[in-house]
Amino acid sequence: MDANNNKFGKTRLIDTPQANRATDSASLLSALVAAVQRFSSIEQSDELMLVVARAR
């Protein structure tokens, strides 16, 4: 959540991978973590777990 108690939300969670779909899995994970950190101006109080699966 951000300082106004807004959630990161599904839209941001979908937009970030779409904007980084040409990158490898590790870069996509980094982009997602960075997006969450930019969104939230408060200290993270719980874990952040991400799994990237690619289909070809």
PDB file as gemmi writes it, atoms N, CA and C in Angstrom:
CRYST1    1.000    1.000    1.000  90.00  90.00  90.00 P 1                      
ATOM      1  N   MET A   1       0.828  -1.184   0.000  1.00  0.00           N  
ATOM      2  CA  MET A   1       0.000   0.000   0.000  1.00  0.00           C  
ATOM      3  C   MET A   1       0.871   1.246   0.000  1.00  0.00           C  
ATOM      4  N   ASP A   2       0.282   2.304  -0.485  1.00  0.00           N  
ATOM      5  CA  ASP A   2       1.003   3.570  -0.444  1.00  0.00           C  
ATOM      6  C   ASP A   2       0.586   4.356   0.797  1.00  0.00           C  
ATOM      7  N   ALA A   3       1.048   5.566   0.913  1.00  0.00           N  
ATOM      8  CA  ALA A   3       0.758   6.394   2.088  1.00  0.00           C  
ATOM      9  C   ALA A   3      -0.731   6.697   2.240  1.00  0.00           C  
ATOM     10  N   ASN A   4      -1.504   6.590   1.142  1.00  0.00           N  
ATOM     11  CA  ASN A   4      -2.952   6.835   1.180  1.00  0.00           C  
ATOM     12  C   ASN A   4      -3.759   5.552   1.265  1.00  0.00           C  
ATOM     13  N   ASN A   5      -3.085   4.439   1.606  1.00  0.00           N  
ATOM     14  CA  ASN A   5      -3.711   3.115   1.732  1.00  0.00           C  
ATOM     15  C   ASN A   5      -4.268   2.567   0.416  1.00  0.00           C  
ATOM     16  N   ASN A   6      -3.720   3.031  -0.708  1.00  0.00           N  
ATOM     17  CA  ASN A   6      -4.083   2.462  -2.011  1.00  0.00           C  
ATOM     18  C   ASN A   6      -3.250   1.212  -2.249  1.00  0.00           C  
ATOM     19  N   LYS A   7      -3.868   0.191  -2.802  1.00  0.00           N  
ATOM     20  CA  LYS A   7      -3.154  -1.045  -3.114  1.00  0.00           C  
ATOM     21  C   LYS A   7      -2.436  -0.924  -4.455  1.00  0.00           C  
ATOM     22  N   PHE A   8      -1.363  -1.711  -4.621  1.00  0.00           N  
ATOM     23  CA  PHE A   8      -0.635  -1.744  -5.887  1.00  0.00           C  
ATOM     24  C   PHE A   8      -1.592  -2.162  -6.988  1.00  0.00           C  
ATOM     25  N   GLY A   9      -2.392  -3.161  -6.763  1.00  0.00           N  
ATOM     26  CA  GLY A   9      -3.497  -3.521  -7.645  1.00  0.00           C  
ATOM     27  C   GLY A   9      -3.141  -4.359  -8.862  1.00  0.00           C  
ATOM     28  N   LYS A  10      -4.170  -4.956  -9.420  1.00  0.00           N  
ATOM     29  CA  LYS A  10      -4.022  -5.843 -10.572  1.00  0.00           C  
ATOM     30  C   LYS A  10      -3.530  -5.110 -11.813  1.00  0.00           C  
ATOM     31  N   THR A  11      -3.997  -3.889 -12.020  1.00  0.00           N  
ATOM     32  CA  THR A  11      -3.597  -3.146 -13.216  1.00  0.00           C  
ATOM     33  C   THR A  11      -2.094  -2.937 -13.253  1.00  0.00           C  
ATOM     34  N   ARG A  12      -1.509  -2.481 -12.154  1.00  0.00           N  
ATOM     35  CA  ARG A  12      -0.058  -2.282 -12.110  1.00  0.00           C  
ATOM     36  C   ARG A  12       0.670  -3.618 -12.222  1.00  0.00           C  
ATOM     37  N   LEU A  13       0.102  -4.646 -11.601  1.00  0.00           N  
ATOM     38  CA  LEU A  13       0.717  -5.963 -11.649  1.00  0.00           C  
ATOM     39  C   LEU A  13       0.717  -6.532 -13.066  1.00  0.00           C  
ATOM     40  N   ILE A  14      -0.238  -6.163 -13.866  1.00  0.00           N  
ATOM     41  CA  ILE A  14      -0.298  -6.597 -15.275  1.00  0.00           C  
ATOM     42  C   ILE A  14       0.538  -5.680 -16.169  1.00  0.00           C  
ATOM     43  N   ASP A  15       0.476  -4.375 -15.922  1.00  0.00           N  
ATOM     44  CA  ASP A  15       1.186  -3.409 -16.778  1.00  0.00           C  
ATOM     45  C   ASP A  15       2.702  -3.573 -16.723  1.00  0.00           C  
ATOM     46  N   THR A  16       3.235  -3.845 -15.556  1.00  0.00           N  
ATOM     47  CA  THR A  16       4.693  -3.936 -15.415  1.00  0.00           C  
ATOM     48  C   THR A  16       5.281  -5.076 -16.249  1.00  0.00           C  
ATOM     49  N   PRO A  17       4.764  -6.296 -16.164  1.00  0.00           N  
ATOM     50  CA  PRO A  17       5.309  -7.355 -17.034  1.00  0.00           C  
ATOM     51  C   PRO A  17       5.095  -7.074 -18.518  1.00  0.00           C  
ATOM     52  N   GLN A  18       3.969  -6.481 -18.866  1.00  0.00           N  
ATOM     53  CA  GLN A  18       3.737  -6.169 -20.273  1.00  0.00           C  
ATOM     54  C   GLN A  18       4.766  -5.175 -20.792  1.00  0.00           C  
ATOM     55  N   ALA A  19       5.150  -4.222 -19.968  1.00  0.00           N  
ATOM     56  CA  ALA A  19       6.144  -3.231 -20.374  1.00  0.00           C  
ATOM     57  C   ALA A  19       7.556  -3.819 -20.415  1.00  0.00           C  
ATOM     58  N   ASN A  20       7.742  -4.989 -19.785  1.00  0.00           N  
ATOM     59  CA  ASN A  20       9.063  -5.607 -19.704  1.00  0.00           C  
ATOM     60  C   ASN A  20       9.089  -6.999 -20.313  1.00  0.00           C  
ATOM     61  N   ARG A  21       8.183  -7.285 -21.226  1.00  0.00           N  
ATOM     62  CA  ARG A  21       8.075  -8.647 -21.753  1.00  0.00           C  
ATOM     63  C   ARG A  21       9.253  -9.075 -22.613  1.00  0.00           C  
ATOM     64  N   ALA A  22      10.048  -8.137 -23.092  1.00  0.00           N  
ATOM     65  CA  ALA A  22      11.205  -8.495 -23.914  1.00  0.00           C  
ATOM     66  C   ALA A  22      12.439  -8.823 -23.065  1.00  0.00           C  
ATOM     67  N   THR A  23      12.337  -8.704 -21.749  1.00  0.00           N  
ATOM     68  CA  THR A  23      13.479  -8.963 -20.870  1.00  0.00           C  
ATOM     69  C   THR A  23      13.477 -10.402 -20.379  1.00  0.00           C  
ATOM     70  N   ASP A  24      14.584 -10.807 -19.780  1.00  0.00           N  
ATOM     71  CA  ASP A  24      14.645 -12.155 -19.209  1.00  0.00           C  
ATOM     72  C   ASP A  24      13.905 -12.186 -17.871  1.00  0.00           C  
ATOM     73  N   SER A  25      13.754 -13.364 -17.311  1.00  0.00           N  
ATOM     74  CA  SER A  25      12.969 -13.535 -16.077  1.00  0.00           C  
ATOM     75  C   SER A  25      13.546 -12.756 -14.908  1.00  0.00           C  
ATOM     76  N   ALA A  26      14.854 -12.769 -14.750  1.00  0.00           N  
ATOM     77  CA  ALA A  26      15.482 -12.050 -13.638  1.00  0.00           C  
ATOM     78  C   ALA A  26      15.241 -10.544 -13.752  1.00  0.00           C  
ATOM     79  N   SER A  27      15.319 -10.012 -14.959  1.00  0.00           N  
ATOM     80  CA  SER A  27      15.071  -8.582 -15.165  1.00  0.00           C  
ATOM     81  C   SER A  27      13.611  -8.232 -14.915  1.00  0.00           C  
ATOM     82  N   LEU A  28      12.727  -9.122 -15.293  1.00  0.00           N  
ATOM     83  CA  LEU A  28      11.297  -8.902 -15.039  1.00  0.00           C  
ATOM     84  C   LEU A  28      11.021  -8.877 -13.538  1.00  0.00           C  
ATOM     85  N   LEU A  29      11.620  -9.801 -12.800  1.00  0.00           N  
ATOM     86  CA  LEU A  29      11.462  -9.793 -11.343  1.00  0.00           C  
ATOM     87  C   LEU A  29      11.978  -8.484 -10.751  1.00  0.00           C  
ATOM     88  N   SER A  30      13.137  -8.040 -11.211  1.00  0.00           N  
ATOM     89  CA  SER A  30      13.700  -6.774 -10.721  1.00  0.00           C  
ATOM     90  C   SER A  30      12.784  -5.602 -11.031  1.00  0.00           C  
ATOM     91  N   ALA A  31      12.205  -5.606 -12.217  1.00  0.00           N  
ATOM     92  CA  ALA A  31      11.289  -4.528 -12.611  1.00  0.00           C  
ATOM     93  C   ALA A  31      10.042  -4.518 -11.734  1.00  0.00           C  
ATOM     94  N   LEU A  32       9.524  -5.695 -11.420  1.00  0.00           N  
ATOM     95  CA  LEU A  32       8.342  -5.774 -10.559  1.00  0.00           C  
ATOM     96  C   LEU A  32       8.643  -5.275  -9.149  1.00  0.00           C  
ATOM     97  N   VAL A  33       9.765  -5.706  -8.585  1.00  0.00           N  
ATOM     98  CA  VAL A  33      10.144  -5.250  -7.244  1.00  0.00           C  
ATOM     99  C   VAL A  33      10.352  -3.743  -7.244  1.00  0.00           C  
ATOM    100  N   ALA A  34      11.013  -3.214  -8.255  1.00  0.00           N  
ATOM    101  CA  ALA A  34      11.235  -1.765  -8.342  1.00  0.00           C  
ATOM    102  C   ALA A  34       9.918  -1.010  -8.457  1.00  0.00           C  
ATOM    103  N   ALA A  35       8.978  -1.537  -9.224  1.00  0.00           N  
ATOM    104  CA  ALA A  35       7.672  -0.877  -9.375  1.00  0.00           C  
ATOM    105  C   ALA A  35       6.932  -0.826  -8.045  1.00  0.00           C  
ATOM    106  N   VAL A  36       6.982  -1.910  -7.288  1.00  0.00           N  
ATOM    107  CA  VAL A  36       6.325  -1.941  -5.977  1.00  0.00           C  
ATOM    108  C   VAL A  36       7.000  -0.950  -5.035  1.00  0.00           C  
ATOM    109  N   GLN A  37       8.323  -0.910  -5.042  1.00  0.00           N  
ATOM    110  CA  GLN A  37       9.047   0.005  -4.158  1.00  0.00           C  
ATOM    111  C   GLN A  37       8.789   1.464  -4.519  1.00  0.00           C  
ATOM    112  N   ARG A  38       8.703   1.771  -5.804  1.00  0.00           N  
ATOM    113  CA  ARG A  38       8.382   3.154  -6.220  1.00  0.00           C  
ATOM    114  C   ARG A  38       6.966   3.537  -5.797  1.00  0.00           C  
ATOM    115  N   PHE A  39       6.040   2.589  -5.893  1.00  0.00           N  
ATOM    116  CA  PHE A  39       4.646   2.861  -5.571  1.00  0.00           C  
ATOM    117  C   PHE A  39       4.467   3.171  -4.093  1.00  0.00           C  
ATOM    118  N   SER A  40       5.127   2.406  -3.256  1.00  0.00           N  
ATOM    119  CA  SER A  40       4.923   2.532  -1.815  1.00  0.00           C  
ATOM    120  C   SER A  40       5.954   3.472  -1.212  1.00  0.00           C  
ATOM    121  N   SER A  41       5.469   4.517  -0.578  1.00  0.00           N  
ATOM    122  CA  SER A  41       6.374   5.461   0.064  1.00  0.00           C  
ATOM    123  C   SER A  41       6.617   5.097   1.526  1.00  0.00           C  
ATOM    124  N   ILE A  42       5.991   4.024   1.981  1.00  0.00           N  
ATOM    125  CA  ILE A  42       6.182   3.579   3.362  1.00  0.00           C  
ATOM    126  C   ILE A  42       7.027   2.307   3.371  1.00  0.00           C  
ATOM    127  N   GLU A  43       7.603   2.003   4.516  1.00  0.00           N  
ATOM    128  CA  GLU A  43       8.448   0.823   4.641  1.00  0.00           C  
ATOM    129  C   GLU A  43       7.618  -0.449   4.497  1.00  0.00           C  
ATOM    130  N   GLN A  44       8.153  -1.410   3.772  1.00  0.00           N  
ATOM    131  CA  GLN A  44       7.452  -2.684   3.557  1.00  0.00           C  
ATOM    132  C   GLN A  44       7.349  -3.426   4.875  1.00  0.00           C  
ATOM    133  N   SER A  45       6.152  -3.879   5.219  1.00  0.00           N  
ATOM    134  CA  SER A  45       5.937  -4.540   6.505  1.00  0.00           C  
ATOM    135  C   SER A  45       5.730  -6.048   6.381  1.00  0.00           C  
ATOM    136  N   ASP A  46       5.684  -6.549   5.161  1.00  0.00           N  
ATOM    137  CA  ASP A  46       5.550  -7.990   4.988  1.00  0.00           C  
ATOM    138  C   ASP A  46       6.379  -8.437   3.790  1.00  0.00           C  
ATOM    139  N   GLU A  47       6.361  -9.733   3.546  1.00  0.00           N  
ATOM    140  CA  GLU A  47       7.197 -10.270   2.475  1.00  0.00           C  
ATOM    141  C   GLU A  47       6.638  -9.945   1.096  1.00  0.00           C  
ATOM    142  N   LEU A  48       7.495 -10.081   0.121  1.00  0.00           N  
ATOM    143  CA  LEU A  48       7.121  -9.897  -1.272  1.00  0.00           C  
ATOM    144  C   LEU A  48       7.570 -11.165  -1.991  1.00  0.00           C  
ATOM    145  N   MET A  49       6.614 -11.946  -2.475  1.00  0.00           N  
ATOM    146  CA  MET A  49       6.945 -13.192  -3.156  1.00  0.00           C  
ATOM    147  C   MET A  49       6.455 -13.106  -4.594  1.00  0.00           C  
ATOM    148  N   LEU A  50       7.360 -13.360  -5.509  1.00  0.00           N  
ATOM    149  CA  LEU A  50       7.036 -13.312  -6.926  1.00  0.00           C  
ATOM    150  C   LEU A  50       7.535 -14.577  -7.614  1.00  0.00           C  
ATOM    151  N   VAL A  51       6.772 -15.058  -8.568  1.00  0.00           N  
ATOM    152  CA  VAL A  51       7.172 -16.192  -9.397  1.00  0.00           C  
ATOM    153  C   VAL A  51       6.928 -15.777 -10.845  1.00  0.00           C  
ATOM    154  N   VAL A  52       7.935 -15.968 -11.670  1.00  0.00           N  
ATOM    155  CA  VAL A  52       7.790 -15.672 -13.093  1.00  0.00           C  
ATOM    156  C   VAL A  52       7.815 -16.984 -13.865  1.00  0.00           C  
ATOM    157  N   ALA A  53       6.815 -17.200 -14.675  1.00  0.00           N  
ATOM    158  CA  ALA A  53       6.756 -18.379 -15.537  1.00  0.00           C  
ATOM    159  C   ALA A  53       6.578 -17.897 -16.963  1.00  0.00           C  
ATOM    160  N   ARG A  54       7.379 -18.409 -17.839  1.00  0.00           N  
ATOM    161  CA  ARG A  54       7.300 -18.007 -19.253  1.00  0.00           C  
ATOM    162  C   ARG A  54       6.835 -19.193 -20.077  1.00  0.00           C  
ATOM    163  N   ALA A  55       5.972 -18.898 -21.017  1.00  0.00           N  
ATOM    164  CA  ALA A  55       5.496 -19.928 -21.962  1.00  0.00           C  
ATOM    165  C   ALA A  55       6.027 -19.576 -23.345  1.00  0.00           C  
ATOM    166  N   ARG A  56       6.371 -20.576 -24.088  1.00  0.00           N  
ATOM    167  CA  ARG A  56       6.859 -20.332 -25.444  1.00  0.00           C  
ATOM    168  C   ARG A  56       5.991 -21.040 -26.433  1.00  0.00           C  
TER     169      ARG A  56                                                      
END                                                                             
